[in-house]
Every structure is written in C-alpha cells, then in structure tokens.
C-alpha cells in the first residue's frame, strides 16, 4: 500500500470557529512525516480525527485503507499512539509495566523496550513515579515500540524533555523507524528536533495545508534573501514569487522558491532599488517561520 494515511478534504469547526476547510494530505508507507503549524492551526485536532476520537464536520481520513472513524480491531492493533502526558500507572516499576502492557498485544516484542531502558540506565525495579518527565517519556516510547505497530502517531512527543533526552528520543526513533520500516507521524513545538528525524513535512496555516513536500525538496528549494532597500521602505504582497516578506526599516527579508536571479529580476521589474542582496542559509525552524510568518 503506497499510503499508510490519507486525509481527504477535512473540514472542522469548534462551534462557529473554523479550524480548517478542505484540508488534504498523505503519509507514505515506511516514511517519517512531521506535521508543523503554529498554535491553533489544528495539529492535535487532526490527530484526534485520525485516531477516531473526533468526528470531522466533513471529509475523512483513512489508515491502511480503512476509515479512521470505523477501524477494525486488526487495524487498530497496527497503530501505536503517544499522547501528551505520556504514561499512566506510575505506581508500577519498569518490569511490572512491561508485563502489564504485554498482555494486551499479541505481537508484543519486549527487546526494543529493554534496549531503551538500558540506554537510560534504568533498573527493572525502578518505579515510574520516581522518574523525571524525560525518563517517563522514554518509558512511554519503549512501550509503544514493544507493541510493534506499523504506524506510530506521536503528538508533541518532546514536550517537557531536556535537550539530552530529546536527542536520545529522536535518534532512537529515527533508527528504529528505518530499521523496521515503520510509518511514523509526529508533531512537535520544538521544530529543530524534527530536522534530524523526518523524511516529509506538512506545514499547516490557519486555513489548512500551506505545504506538503519532502524535507530535501523544501530545504533545498525554499530560500531566504536579505537585502537593503535603497529608496526607503517598500512592502511586497505575496504572489508567485514572494512566499513571504518581512521588513525592519530598510532591511528586507524575502522568502521564495525562486532562484536568486529570478528574485532580483522580479525586484527590478517592480522598479525596487536594492543593494547587498544575499541568500541566507536556513534551518528547518527558520524555513518554518519564513513560510508561515512570525505572527
């Protein structure tokens, strides 16, 4: 199956407040996709629809070819889901909670769980309640890995983690996903973490999907150009060349999928005089802000 997940023409409202309208995206089987968007654009709403916790006003999502609102038990067993808050039953220790969860999953594989626990240097008898937030999140990840799901859905997986635990989380997840050919769908407010992890990206705005592409295409083709306006402030509207434009006094930043030559020709055609034109390297976080805007 080419796509593990297909969302088609999703529309949702909370009362009279529109979250998005006619939003569509897909997740290729065996890929790692990151869903990015500012607060309030509907990332968690989308995940709740995908998991069947919320019914959209219109449109539908499919997981392995089945409507997410009516998943069979077999398909549900192929999906692992990590919510914010991470883990329950914190009165148990590492060994007890693994044994408890194993009873509910016929395909349970404990080795990835204990491998991650060894990386954390956590003993089998250590109680969940005595752990830090970062350690608890790793236990939750280990329990999902042990389920051996074909699709892992992780909402804001890095919340509350310090840089070391985030790096461990990302590296372990990336290695596991590639080695086992798993499909992984993640959201995170810490965008720089995803740069090390994802193959494809979906960026959401307040009206729906702004962009869906491979990471390679987005990072190699979306560009930031800085220059000085020679004759005073000028503001540019978005169009086929200008994806976004930001200006502080006479210093301008223009974001575009066009080449430097095309952008400079565009500015000259608009009779905008400029100097010190340079292309600025971007991280994923820079590119995200460039395509969505700072506000």
Backbone as a ProteinNet text record, in pm:
[ID]
protein_1_A
[PRIMARY]
XXXXXXXXXXXXXXXXXXXXXXXXXXXXXXXXXXXXXXXXXXXXXXXXXXXXXXXXXXXXXXXXXXXXXXXXXXXXXXXXXXXXXXXXXXXXXXXXXXXXXXXXXXXXXXXXXXXXXXXXXXXXXXXXXXXXXXXXXXXXXXXXXXXXXXXXXXXXXXXXXXXXXXXXXXXXXXXXXXXXXXXXXXXXXXXXXXXXXXXXXXXXXXXXXXXXXXXXXXXXXXXXXXXXXXXXXXXXXXXXXXXXXXXXXXXXXXXXXXXXXXXXXXXXXXXXXXXXXXXXXXXXXXXXXXXXXXX
[TERTIARY]
85.2	0	88.7	64.7	152.1	141.9	18.7	-1.6	-55.3	10.8	-41.3	-156.7	-151.6	-253.8	-294.1	-425.3	-478.3	-588.6	-571.5	-676.3	-727.4	-858.3	-917	-1022.5	-996.1	-1093.7	-1150.4	-1062.8	-1107.9	-1156.4	-1272.5	-1327.4	-1372	-1332.2	-1376.9	-1395.8	-1496.7	-1528.6	-1543.7	-1510.2	-1549.6	-1652.3	-1779.3	-1884.2	-1881.5	-1869.4	-1861.9	-1717.7	-1619.8	-1478.8	-1426.2	-1384.3	-1330.4	-1186.9	-1158.1	-1020.8	-951.2	-1013.3	-966.1	-1077.7	-1056.6	-1158.8	-1092.4	-1145.7	-1097.3	-946.6	-897.9	-756	-727.8	-622.5	-585.1	-434.8	-393.1	-251.8	-241.7	-124.1	-99.6	32.4	46.1	171.5	211.7	326.6	373.2	410.6	376.7	411	562.5	607.8	750.4	824.6	752.4	817.9	792.5	869.3	851.2	807.7	686.6	630.8	611.4	650.9	629.3	519.2	423.3	314.6	348.9	370.4	412.4	304.8	290.8	196	199.5	159.6	152.3	40.2	39.3	-68.3	-202.4	-297.8	-432.1	-458.6	-361.1	-383.6	-449.8	-458.8	-535	-452.4	-329.2	-246.5	-306.8	-337.3	-394.2	-534.1	-610.9	-742.2	-728.9	-630.6	-609.2	-574.4	-488.9	-450.9	-570.4	-654.4	-773.5	-872.9	-884.8	-969.8	-910.7	-780.1	-712	-728	-728.7	-742.2	-887	-982	-1122.4	-1178.1	-1101.8	-1150.5	-1243.9	-1238.3	-1315	-1366.9	-1492.7	-1551	-1547.2	-1487.6	-1481.3	-1619	-1635.5	-1761.8	-1780.2	-1667.7	-1672.4	-1536.4	-1533.1	-1409.6	-1386.2	-1275.9	-1245.6	-1095.4	-1052.6	-914.8	-917.4	-815.8	-803.4	-668.5	-670.7	-549.7	-543.6	-439.4	-425.9	-554.8	-615.3	-731.9	-865.7	-867	-992.3	-1023.2	-1150.9	-1193.2	-1158.3	-1092.1	-1043.6	-1156.2	-1278	-1391.3	-1444.7	-1405.5	-1461.1	-1351.3	-1241	-1129.9	-1163.2	-1122.9	-1137.5	-1038.7	-1062.6	-971.8	-832.7	-827.4	-698.9	-617.3	-683	-611.7	-573.4	-661.1	-627.7	-502.3	-485.1	-368.2	-239.6	-251.5	-132.9	-90.3	-161.4	-135.3	-93	20	63.8	47.2	-1.5	-39.5	21.1	96.1	155	92.1	21.6	-40.5	50.4	22.4	86.7	53.9	149.2	127.7	194.4	209.8	297	251.7	229.7	219	126.8	55.9	-29.2	34.4	-32.8	10.3	153	179.5	316.7	354.5	261.5	296.7	373	375.3	445.9	594.1	674.5	814	832	954.1	983.9	942.5	974.3	941.7	791	724.6	580.5	498.8	535.2	453.3	472.4	591.4	612.6	528.4	526.7	447.3	297.9	254.9	113.7	69.2	144	106.3	115.6	208.4	229.4	106.7	20.4	-98.5	-199.6	-191.3	-292.7	-249.1	-124.8	-72.1	-10.5	-78.2	-31.3	105.8	140.8	268.7	377.8	360.3	449.6	595.3	685.3	828.9	898.3	945	998.4	1140.2	1214.1	1355.1	1376.4	1299.5	1321.1	1296	1200.4	1169.9	1289.7	1342	1452.7	1582.7	1597.4	1714.4	1715	1597.1	1587.7	1607.9	1555.5	1575.6	1723.9	1797.2	1940.8	2013.3	1969.9	2029.9	2008.3	1894.3	1862.5	1925.8	1986.2	2045.2	1940.7	1821.8	1713.2	1704.1	1697.5	1686.7	1542.4	1524.9	1391.6	1298.8	1353.5	1269.9	1245.1	1294.4	1271.7	1127.5	1059.6	919.8	908.2	800.1	775	760.4	699.3	671.8	799.1	912.2	1037.8	1117.1	1065.2	1141	1113.2	1205.1	1184.7	1085.9	1037.8	946.7	1012.5	1140	1210.1	1219.8	1250.9	1258.5	1122.4	1016.6	881.8	845	883.5	851.1	924	1046.8	1120.3	1055.9	1004.3	932.1	809.2	738	620.4	658.7	768.7	815.1	851.1	921	957.4	837	730.9	609	541.7	549	492.6	575.8	708.8	795	768.3	744.9	721.2	590.3	495.8	371.8	397.6	509.4	548	441.3	394.7	292.1	350.4	269.6	312.1	307.4	219.4	206.2	216.6	308.5	322.5	279.8	186.6	136.9	174	250.1	308.6	282.2	198.3	157.3	244.4	322	409.4	497	567.2	639.4	752.6	804.1	921.4	886.7	758.7	719.7	777.4	843.4	896.1	1031.4	1091	1218.8	1334.7	1442.3	1560.6	1634.7	1734.4	1799.9	1858.7	1918.8	1977.4	1873.9	1762.9	1657.3	1590.4	1574.7	1516.1	1605.4	1736.7	1828.8	1821.8	1818.8	1807.5	1678.3	1568.1	1436.8	1439.2	1488	1487.2	1577.5	1697.9	1791.5	1743.3	1690.5	1640.8	1520.4	1430.4	1310.2	1344.6	1436.9	1476.5	1540.4	1629.7	1697.6	1597.9	1506.7	1406.4	1314.8	1266.2	1174.5	1234.6	1359.5	1425	1452.9	1504.4	1540.7	1420.4	1305.9	1186.8	1084	1116.6	1026.3	890	893.3	770.6	729.4	600	548.3	529.4	583.7	579.7	525.4	428.8	363.4	381.9	455.5	488.4	451.9	421.6	414.3	508.5	558.5	641.5	646.9	648.4	669.7	818.1	904.5	1048.7	1093	1086.2	1097.2	1236.1	1339.1	1474	1495.6	1419.3	1431.1	1391.5	1290.3	1237.4	1332.6	1420.8	1515.3	1602.7	1627.6	1708.8	1626.5	1495.7	1408.9	1327.9	1263.2	1155.3	1203.8	1128.9	1151.9	1067.4	945	848.7	788.8	738	683	549.4	455.2	329.9	327.1	311.9	306	165.2	104.5	-33.3	-37.3	-128.2	-160.8	-299.9	-353.2	-484.5	-599.1	-570.3	-675	-654.6	-551.1	-525.4	-379.4	-351.2	-213.9	-151.6	-36.5	40.7	132	190.6	290.8	293.3	304.4	342.8	452.8	567.7	678.9	777.1	876.6	987.7	1072.8	1143.7	1234	1343.7	1394.7	1502	1456.6	1335.8	1288.1	1268.9	1204.9	1174.5	1302.1	1397.5	1517.1	1612.6	1605.1	1693.4	1635.6	1502.9	1439.8	1373.6	1340.5	1282.9	1396.7	1396.6	1514.2	1478.6	1574.9	1563.6	1665.7	1618.6	1706.2	1695.9	1810.2	1815.2	1876.5	1823.9	1879.4	1836.3	1901.9	1867.4	1791.3	1685.6	1607.4	1673.3	1710.6	1789.3	1706.3	1579.7	1497	1385.8	1411.7	1311.2	1227	1143	1063.4	968.9	961.4	868.2	811.5	682.9	620.9	570.2	591.4	551.2	441.5	343.6	236.6	280.7	220.4	250.4	198.7	279.2	238.6	318.7	331.9	400.4	549.3	605.8	748	766.9	689.1	703.9	616.2	679.2	605.5	578.5	676.1	659.7	759.4	728.1	814.4	812.8	932.2	946.1	1041.8	1011.5	1095	1106	1228.2	1252.8	1325	1252.7	1302.9	1343.3	1472.2	1513.7	1576.6	1578.6	1633.2	1519	1526.9	1417.6	1462.9	1369.1	1388.8	1274.9	1309.9	1210.8	1229.1	1118.5	1120.8	1053.9	1118.1	1069.8	1123.3	1052.5	1101.6	1176.5	1192.6	1259.5	1409.7	1485.7	1630.6	1668.4	1794.5	1838.1	1820.6	1850.3	1837.2	1692.6	1601.7	1460	1406.8	1450.4	1404.1	1459.3	1585.5	1642.4	1575.7	1547.2	1475.8	1336.3	1271.7	1138.3	1142.4	1240.8	1251.9	1278	1364.2	1393.7	1270.1	1193	1069.2	968.8	973.6	886.7	944.2	1060.7	1130.4	1167	1206.5	1253.2	1405.9	1466.5	1611.5	1663.2	1768.4	1818.6	1969.7	2030.4	2173.5	2201	2324.2	2367.5	2274.6	2239.1	2149.6	2227	2179.8	2246.8	2142.6	2179.2	2097	2143.1	2047.6	2078.7	2047.5	2143.4	2115	2008.9	1924.4	1815.6	1815.9	1781.2	1744	1596.3	1547.6	1405.1	1319.3	1363.2	1286.1	1282.1	1394.3	1396.4	1299.5	1304.3	1218.4	1070.9	1040.8	902.3	851.5	930.6	890.6	881.2	973.8	969.2	844.4	793.8	677.6	545.9	545.7	421.1	413.4	527.7	530.8	554.8	602.4	635.4	510.8	400.4	282.9	163.9
-119.4	0	124.3	215.3	332.2	426.3	447	541.5	470.1	493.4	442.3	527.8	657.7	752.4	841.2	860.9	955.8	1037.4	1167.4	1257.3	1339.2	1336.2	1396.2	1500.5	1623.3	1732.7	1748.4	1743.5	1757.9	1900.2	1909.1	2037.1	2018.3	2112.9	2101.7	2238.5	2246.4	2368	2331.4	2424.3	2417.4	2528.1	2490.5	2591.2	2664.8	2796.1	2875.2	2901.3	2856.8	2882.2	2775	2818.9	2724.8	2689.4	2559.4	2513.2	2506.8	2439	2436.7	2384.7	2400.2	2362.1	2295	2176.8	2103.5	2076.6	2031.3	2002.1	1857.1	1836.7	1702.7	1683.5	1562.6	1525	1373.4	1321.4	1177.4	1149.7	1024.7	979.6	850	851.1	733	621.3	499.9	385	375.7	359	346.5	477.9	590.3	721.3	781.4	885.8	961.7	1102.8	1139.5	1269.3	1357.4	1483.3	1581	1677.7	1696.7	1792.5	1918	2029.3	2153.3	2259.3	2342.2	2453.4	2532.5	2656.5	2739.6	2691.8	2741.5	2707.8	2747.5	2656.1	2687.4	2655.1	2596.2	2561.9	2426	2345.7	2221.5	2094.5	2097.6	1976.5	1865.8	1897.7	1796.2	1756.6	1851.4	1818.8	1713.3	1731.5	1635.7	1498	1492.6	1363.3	1297.5	1376.2	1319	1266.1	1334	1283	1154.5	1155.2	1039.2	916.8	937.9	825.7	789.8	860.1	828.4	884.8	972	1033.5	1150	1203.2	1321.6	1301.6	1333.1	1319.1	1453.8	1459.7	1587.8	1629.2	1759	1807.3	1759.3	1745	1692.9	1633.1	1547.3	1481.5	1354.4	1285	1162.5	1134.4	1053.7	1004.4	852.8	798	654.2	608.5	500.3	436.9	296.6	269.3	141.1	104.6	206.1	185.4	184.1	194.6	194.6	333.7	368.8	496.8	502.5	612.1	620.6	621.5	653.8	652.3	510.7	416.8	281.9	176.4	192.1	98.9	-38.3	-140.7	-276.4	-299.3	-401.3	-434.4	-467.1	-531.6	-568.4	-444.4	-344.8	-222.8	-141.6	-136.2	-65.7	-122.8	-254.1	-318.1	-282.5	-223.8	-184.8	-41.2	27.7	169.4	189.7	257.8	298.7	448.3	492.9	632.5	688.8	797.7	864.7	1001.5	1020.2	1148.7	1230.7	1361.6	1444.1	1386.1	1391.2	1333.4	1198.8	1129.2	1015.3	884.4	876.4	742.7	740.6	628.7	605.7	497.1	465.1	357	378.8	500.8	529.7	468.1	392.4	319.1	191.3	151.7	30.4	60.7	-45.3	-29.8	-68.3	-57.5	-82.3	-223.2	-321.1	-460.4	-483.4	-433.3	-457.2	-396.4	-274.8	-209	-274.8	-327.9	-401.7	-528.8	-601.5	-724.3	-693.9	-584.3	-546.6	-517.1	-432.7	-396	-514.2	-605.3	-717	-806.3	-805.9	-891	-848	-721.8	-668.5	-669.4	-711.1	-702.8	-836.2	-910.9	-1045.5	-1044.2	-933	-925.8	-858.1	-855.5	-781.9	-825.7	-725.1	-750.6	-666.5	-733.6	-659.9	-608.1	-661.6	-625.2	-475.2	-409.2	-264.4	-184.8	-230.4	-162.3	-168.4	-288.4	-303.3	-244.7	-242.2	-176.7	-28.2	35.6	177.7	200.4	111.6	126.5	117	29.5	18.6	147.5	210.2	338.2	444	434.8	530.5	494	373.2	323.4	314.9	264.6	246.5	98.5	68.3	-70.1	-118.1	-250.2	-309.1	-273.3	-252.2	-229.5	-81.6	6.7	149.7	186.2	252.8	290.8	411.9	410.9	521.8	652.9	647.2	768.4	839.7	769.1	830	890.7	881.9	924.6	1070	1127.6	1261.6	1254.9	1372.1	1378.5	1317.5	1346.9	1293.2	1142.4	1085.2	939.8	874.6	935.3	880.6	877.4	981.2	985.6	875.7	843.8	735.6	599.7	583.1	460	446.8	556.6	553.9	516.3	573.6	538.1	390	340.8	199.8	108.1	144.3	63	63.4	176	181.2	96	104.5	23.2	-125.3	-164.7	-305.8	-356.7	-266.2	-306.7	-349.2	-304.3	-331.4	-283	-157	-107.4	-72.9	-83.9	-43.3	108.5	173.5	319.5	372.6	468.2	533.5	678.5	723	859.8	924.3	1034.1	1091.4	1241.1	1283.9	1424.1	1499.8	1595.1	1679.1	1593.2	1498.5	1396.2	1451.7	1569.5	1620	1717.3	1736.4	1831.6	1792.5	1887.9	1865.3	1797.1	1766.9	1697.2	1795.9	1766.4	1849.4	1811.5	1891.6	1866.5	1726.9	1673.4	1540.1	1432.8	1436.9	1337.5	1353.1	1478.2	1498.1	1435.4	1456.6	1398.4	1245.9	1187.6	1042.5	993.1	1060.1	1023.8	1023.6	1132.9	1148.8	1045.6	1027.6	935.6	791.2	753	616.3	593.3	690.2	676.2	668.2	752.3	750.9	617.5	568.7	441.7	326.5	324.9	218.1	221.6	340.6	352.4	302.7	339.4	297.2	147.3	97.4	-44.4	-135.3	-93.5	-178.1	-139.2	-40.5	6.2	47.6	126.3	174.4	310.1	336.8	468.2	547.5	669.4	749.8	888.7	932.9	1062.3	1140.6	1252.4	1325.5	1473.4	1533.2	1678.5	1719.3	1841.3	1893.5	2044.8	2111.1	2255.4	2289.6	2190.9	2214.2	2167.1	2257.9	2221.3	2171.2	2222.1	2179.9	2031	1970.9	1826.2	1747.3	1795.6	1721.2	1721.1	1818.8	1825.9	1701.6	1637.5	1516.7	1390.9	1403	1285.3	1261	1364.4	1340.9	1333.4	1255.2	1246.1	1348.3	1369.1	1456.4	1552.4	1664.7	1766.3	1816.2	1835.7	1905.8	2028.9	2146.4	2270.6	2326.7	2350.4	2398.1	2546.2	2616.4	2752.7	2755.7	2874.8	2886.3	2850.2	2829	2790.3	2648.6	2578.5	2443.7	2425	2330.7	2296.1	2403.8	2456.2	2550.1	2473.4	2364.7	2291.7	2146.5	2056.5	1918.4	1884.1	1841.1	1804.8	1718.6	1666.9	1600.4	1706.1	1664.1	1755.9	1803.7	1712.5	1750.1	1861.4	1846.2	1949.8	2082.3	2078	2201.7	2274.8	2202.6	2268.5	2310.4	2244.2	2279.8	2385.4	2406.2	2496.2	2618.9	2613.1	2730.4	2816.1	2945.6	3028	3161.7	3212.3	3345.3	3436.7	3554.1	3655	3782.1	3831.6	3958.2	4066	4187.4	4299.7	4430.5	4537.7	4671.4	4746.7	4813.9	4896.4	5033.3	5073	5194.8	5321.9	5313.5	5435.4	5436.2	5378.8	5383.7	5258.2	5247.9	5126.5	5092.5	4964.2	4909.7	4780.1	4757	4631.2	4556	4425.4	4342	4245.2	4226.2	4129.8	3991	3887.1	3751.3	3727	3656.1	3620.3	3497.9	3475	3355.9	3355.2	3471.2	3481.5	3498.3	3584.2	3617.9	3525.3	3430.5	3345.7	3420.5	3498.7	3583	3697.2	3806.8	3925.1	3988.8	4020.7	4081.8	4199.4	4308.3	4428.2	4498.4	4539.4	4627.5	4749.6	4860.2	4982.3	4950	4968.2	4944.5	4806.9	4726.3	4591.3	4493.3	4423.1	4334.9	4190.1	4099	3955.1	3904	3842.6	3789.7	3638.5	3563.4	3417.8	3370.1	3275.3	3236.8	3099.2	3033.1	2911.5	2941.4	3067.4	3107.3	3124.8	3121.2	3136.2	3280.8	3305.6	3443.7	3532.1	3478.2	3556	3594	3500	3528.3	3632.8	3625.7	3722.1	3861.4	3869.3	4000.1	4060.3	3977.3	4027.2	4074.7	4003.9	4041.8	4180.1	4201.3	4329.9	4443.7	4418.9	4521.7	4553.2	4449.7	4470.5	4553.5	4541.4	4621.1	4760.7	4786.2	4914.3	4941	4833.2	4842.7	4840.8	4946.2	4953.9	4891.7	4809.2	4735.3	4720.2	4683.8	4656.4	4551.9	4499.3	4398	4276.7	4229.7	4114.8	3986.3	3908	3782.5	3674.8	3549.4	3435.3	3391.1	3368.1	3336.8	3189.3	3108.2	2967.9	2959.1	2856.1	2840.6	2702.9	2697.1	2572.5	2544.7	2428.1	2398.3	2499.6	2540.4	2639.2	2773.2	2814.9	2938.1	2928.2	2814.2	2795.1	2793.2	2729	2726.5	2867.9	2949.3	3088	3165.9	3137.1	3206	3179.2	3056	3022.7	3055.5	3056	3084.3	3228.9	3295.6	3431.3	3428.2	3539.6	3546.2	3559.9	3607.7	3637.3	3557
0	0	0	-95.9	-110.7	8.9	57.8	167.4	291.3	405.2	531.2	580.2	550.1	594.2	476.2	461	363.2	430.1	432.4	481	363.4	343.3	223.7	261.2	220.6	231.6	372.7	472	609.9	636.2	699.8	746	890	976.9	1115	1177.3	1263.8	1338.7	1485.7	1573.4	1713.9	1735.2	1735.6	1735.4	1602.5	1607.5	1483.9	1441.1	1521.6	1489.7	1395	1277.2	1178.8	1213.5	1216.6	1235.3	1099.6	1004.3	865.6	776.9	646.8	549.6	429.9	392.8	274.7	280.7	394.5	410.3	372	291.7	247.5	260	299.2	296.8	305.2	273.5	276.5	347.7	397.7	457.8	388.8	324.9	254.4	352.6	317.4	399.7	415.7	540	567.5	582.1	579.6	591.3	729.3	760.9	884.8	845	885.2	846.7	969.2	957.1	1062.3	1024.7	1115.2	1096.9	1177	1108.7	1172.1	1154.9	1255.4	1248	1376.5	1368.6	1488.5	1579	1700.9	1793.6	1733.5	1741.2	1694.1	1548.8	1479.3	1338.7	1320.6	1428.3	1419.6	1416.2	1466.3	1464.4	1550.3	1675.9	1765.7	1720.6	1668.5	1611.7	1502.8	1414.8	1306.1	1359.5	1459.7	1517.6	1586.2	1652.3	1715.8	1613.2	1500.2	1391.2	1336.3	1315.4	1258.5	1347.2	1478.1	1570.8	1602.5	1542.5	1565	1693.1	1762.6	1885.8	1858.1	1736.1	1699	1557.6	1533.8	1400.8	1328.3	1209.5	1138.1	1088.3	1063.2	1007.8	864.1	794.3	657.1	625.6	523	484	563.8	531.2	601.3	598.2	695	699.9	688.9	621.9	607.2	661.1	738.3	788.2	730.3	653.4	585.1	509.8	448	362.9	433.6	567.8	643.1	697.3	695.1	750.5	898.9	941.4	1079.5	1182.4	1139.9	1233.1	1256.8	1172.1	1181.1	1164.4	1234.4	1219.5	1276.6	1206.5	1257.5	1371.1	1451.4	1561.5	1508.7	1394.3	1334.9	1299.4	1239.2	1201.5	1324.8	1424	1548	1612.6	1602.8	1664.3	1591.9	1472	1394.3	1421.1	1511.8	1537.4	1682.3	1703.4	1836.4	1851.1	1966.8	1984.2	2111.5	2099.5	2215.1	2232	2344	2377.2	2467.6	2473.9	2575.2	2713.4	2805.1	2938	2951	2838.3	2822.2	2886.1	3017.3	3076.1	3198.1	3212.7	3329.4	3417.5	3528.9	3617.4	3667.8	3716.6	3756.9	3891.3	3953.9	4076.2	4042.5	3914.9	3874.3	3850.4	3850.6	3811	3664.5	3614.7	3474.6	3430.7	3512.4	3480.4	3484.3	3587.7	3604.6	3491.7	3450.3	3348.9	3211.9	3186.4	3060.6	3058.5	3169.4	3176.3	3165.2	3227.5	3223.5	3080.2	3009.9	2872.9	2776.9	2802	2708.5	2696.1	2798.3	2796.1	2689.8	2644.9	2554.3	2407.2	2379.3	2243	2203.4	2117.4	2079.1	2012.3	1942.4	1871.1	1955.4	2085	2174.9	2158.1	2147.8	2137.7	2245.2	2348	2462.5	2441.3	2344.7	2328.2	2304.2	2214.7	2196.5	2324.4	2405.2	2530.9	2625.7	2647.1	2741.4	2686.2	2554.7	2495.3	2529.2	2517.4	2550.4	2699.3	2783.4	2927.5	2964.3	2895.4	2921.4	2883.8	2773.9	2734.8	2842.2	2910.3	3015.5	3149.8	3155.1	3280	3392.2	3354.4	3449.8	3485.8	3614.9	3659.2	3650.7	3642	3627	3741.9	3861	3978.7	4008.8	3924.3	3948.3	3916	4007.4	3987.9	3894.8	3815.7	3722.7	3800.3	3918.3	3995.5	4040.9	4043.7	4088.4	3973.5	3851.3	3733.5	3698.2	3624.7	3569.5	3453.9	3412	3296.7	3173.1	3153.7	3037.3	3040.2	3157.1	3168.5	3145.2	3199.4	3179.4	3031.2	2959	2816.3	2740.6	2783.2	2719.6	2748.3	2870.3	2902.7	2812.7	2794.7	2707.3	2565.5	2514.9	2381	2374.8	2477.5	2478.5	2474.5	2545.8	2545.7	2408.6	2338	2203	2108	2118.7	2032.9	2054	2178.9	2208.5	2147.2	2125.3	2058.8	1913.9	1859.2	1720.5	1621.7	1636.8	1545.4	1409.1	1306.4	1172.6	1156	1233.5	1230.6	1372.1	1394	1524	1508.9	1595.2	1593.3	1726	1719.4	1840.8	1842.8	1935.7	1943.2	2042.3	1990.6	2072.6	2163.5	2101.2	2175.6	2262.1	2229.6	2301.5	2412.7	2441.6	2545.4	2681.1	2746.4	2880	2884.6	2769	2767.3	2758.8	2831.1	2818.4	2689.6	2646.4	2517.3	2503.1	2611.7	2603.1	2577.5	2650.3	2631.3	2494.7	2449	2316	2209.2	2221.6	2123.7	2126.7	2246.2	2258.8	2195.1	2225.9	2173.3	2020.8	1962.9	1817.6	1750.5	1800.8	1737.6	1745.9	1862.5	1877.9	1786.8	1781.2	1699.2	1551.3	1506.4	1366	1328.2	1413.6	1386.9	1383.2	1479.2	1485.6	1363.3	1328.8	1215.9	1085.8	1059.4	936	936.1	1050.1	1057.5	1042.5	1097.1	1097.7	991.8	908.2	801.9	857.4	964	1026.6	967.9	971.6	936	1064.6	1068.9	1190.6	1157.6	1239.1	1221.2	1350.9	1344.6	1466.5	1454.6	1569	1579.9	1693.9	1686.7	1794	1783.3	1899.4	1901.1	1893.4	1914.4	1905.6	1767.6	1671.9	1532	1496	1563.3	1527.3	1551.3	1644.1	1666	1541.5	1471.2	1357.4	1238.4	1233.6	1122	1115.5	1229	1236.1	1210.9	1203.5	1208.3	1081.7	1028.1	932.2	787	706.9	562.7	487.3	536.9	469.8	571.6	520.6	609.2	555.1	645.8	616.6	706.2	645.8	722.2	711.9	829.3	835.7	869	802	838.8	898.8	918.3	982	887.7	759.6	665.5	611.5	659	609.3	574.9	483.4	449.3	360.7	404	322.5	228.4	280.2	203	244.9	147.1	173.3	75.7	127.4	40.1	116.3	43.7	109.5	179.4	283.9	351.5	255.8	174.2	81.7	-11.6	-68.7	-161.8	-89.4	26.2	97.8	137.4	195.7	245.7	133.9	18.4	-92.6	-185.4	-178.3	-275	-213.2	-84.9	-19.8	33.8	-1.5	23	86.9	162.5	222.6	158.4	112.9	55.2	138.8	181.6	255.4	166.7	178.4	101.8	166.2	124.7	172	63.2	104.4	13.5	4.2	-116.3	-132.8	-120.5	-157.1	-163.8	-60.2	55.1	160.5	167.1	269.2	292.6	177.5	147.4	48.4	105.5	89.8	132.2	10	8.4	-104.3	-62.8	-149.5	-126.2	-172.1	-113.9	-155.9	-297.2	-377.4	-513.4	-556.3	-687.4	-736.2	-702.6	-677.3	-643.5	-493.3	-432.3	-291.2	-206.3	-137.8	-44.2	84.8	129.6	247.3	240.6	309.3	306.9	443.9	493	624.5	611.3	681.7	669.8	804.3	837.8	950.5	895.9	890.5	826.4	683	647.1	508.9	486.7	590.9	577.6	550.3	437.7	395.2	389.8	421.4	403.5	317	205.3	112.3	106.1	120.5	117.8	-10.2	-78.6	-210.3	-249.8	-341.3	-404	-534.5	-567.1	-690.2	-668.1	-778.9	-773.4	-744.4	-702.8	-680.4	-802.8	-919.9	-1043.1	-1070.2	-1046.1	-1068.9	-971.4	-845.7	-746.1	-776.4	-812.8	-846.1	-969.4	-1069.6	-1188.2	-1150.8	-1058.7	-1010.8	-944.6	-856.4	-787.3	-886.5	-984.3	-1084.5	-1168.6	-1200.6	-1277.8	-1200.4	-1066	-979.6	-953.8	-1015.9	-1000	-853.1	-787.2	-648.5	-650.3	-602.3	-598.4	-469.1	-482.7	-366.8	-377.5	-265.4	-261.5	-154.2	-155.7	-56.9	-56.6	-175.5	-190.5	-160.3	-61.5	-25.7	3.1	-24.8	17.3	155.2	245.5	385.2	411.5	458.6	492.3	601.5	592.5	689.4	752.8	881.2	947.6	916.5	959	941.9	1016.9	1135.9	1211.5	1138.5	1081.5	1002	885.2	816	698.3	737.5	851.3	900.6	926.1	995.3	1021.5	891.6	798.9	670.8	590.3	596.7	513.9	584.4	719	791.4	838.3	850.9	907	1057	1110.8	1252.9	1340.4	1283.3	1366.2	1318.5
[MASK]
+++++++++++++++++++++++++++++++++++++++++++++++++++++++++++++++++++++++++++++++++++++++++++++++++++++++++++++++++++++++++++++++++++++++++++++++++++++++++++++++++++++++++++++++++++++++++++++++++++++++++++++++++++++++++++++++++++++++++++++++++++++++++++++++++++++++++++++++++++++++++++++++++++++++

